[in-house]
Amino acid sequence: MTTIYLDHAATTPMLKEVITEMTTAMATVYGNASSIHAAGREARKALDEARMILAKQIGAAATEVVLTSGGTEADNMAIFGVANARQHEGKHIITTQIEHHAVLHACEKLERQGFHITYLPVDEKGRVAVQDVANALTDDTILVTIMYGNNEVGTLQPIEEIGKLLKGHSAIFHTDAVQAFGLEHIDVEKLQVDLLSASSHKIGGPKGIGLLYMRAGTKVDSLLYGGSQEKKRRAGTENIPAAVGFAKAVQLVAETQQQTRQAYEQYKAILVEQFTAANIEFTVNGDAENMLPHIFNVTLPGTDVESFLVNLDMAGVFVSSGSACTAGSIDPSHVLVAMFGKDSTVLRSSIRFSFGHGLTEELVREAGKRTADIVKRLTKN
């Protein structure tokens, strides 16, 4: 039986070209980028070249890119870094109810330390209202952190509009762009964000590396102390092979971004077609007009998410119920709770398909057929 991996929003298999590039770097670029001898200079050159590629992807200067261990550290660095640096100016932070737990749990910790956090609601499409952000702003607000695109339902947030709103305010603007990076055209100047998080393993790069874009002049305290790496913003010897792999993945996705987006939209259409043809009841969640191309969250009434996922796994279709960081948890998705309420039946019957490289229309069509067959069996249609 052919297995079909449709959980790319959780993580993606590494691209072959990335593995080749990293393997070469592991074998040949062994120096410490802080060393002044030839081996160190070679490592520094590889690191600088990788950083320039990453910065170009978001329209930033290379000096504004801080390499991290992934999206979680980037989010934490943004939130705790701003809170620590600006706590004497104010203690109010604005976020949304549907953020990744790397943001939500960081904010909850700050609440316990005396900060005031506003968790903005979203509508049934998973989108926050710009006016709600405006209404929540106070003179005490030091940070607004709102994700670019949701990892569970795919809804894109009005980041550019929020950036314009905050232009005349002293609050720092952070966006978690982990799911959008590589798939959406991101220009930090157009968005007017001060901080932006991204991760390598969502785009075919290695796990364990990400970045935090940090606009020049933005006040952010370091979380790690030691050497002077990353211009004294993030201590620790740099992982050169991972940086090289991250940059290679960025180059590859940038070259095919438009074709990739079109393919993913076609995959969504195929699943809708398959479910419709099978005459099963379903509802697609999220905002169809403002949506990440690779995420397809669907409610299948009459199914139970836990048994459904087990059946899909046995049928060789690998999907998830939402955030990978809550895999195995029986708690309902906080994103769907925010969208539909804690008593909605949607919470127990929704799954997320997410697309990435290596898929074909034939594979997606087969996945749709297997899924529909399982739904029919579980609901006795």
Buried (B, 14 or more C-beta within 10 A) or exposed (E): EEEBBBBBBBBBBBBEBBBEBBEEBBEEBEBBBEEEEEBBEBBBBBBEBBBBBBBBBBBBBBEBBBBBBBBBBBBBBBBBBBBBBBBEEBBBBBBBBBBBBBBBBBBEBBEEEEBBBBBBEBEBBBBBBBEBBEEBBEEEBBBBBBBBBBBBBBBBBBBBBBBEBBEEBEBBBBBBBBBBBBBBEBEBEEBBBBBBBBBBBBBBBBBBBBBBBBBEEBBBBBBBEEBEBBEEBBBBEBBBBBBBBBBBBBBBBBEEBEEBBEBBBEBBEBBBEBBEEBEBBBEBBBBEEBBBBBBBBBBBBBBEBEEBBEBBEEBBBBBBBBBBEBEEEEEBBBBBBBBBEEEBEBBBBBBBBBBBBEBEEEBBBBBBBBBBBBBBEBBEE
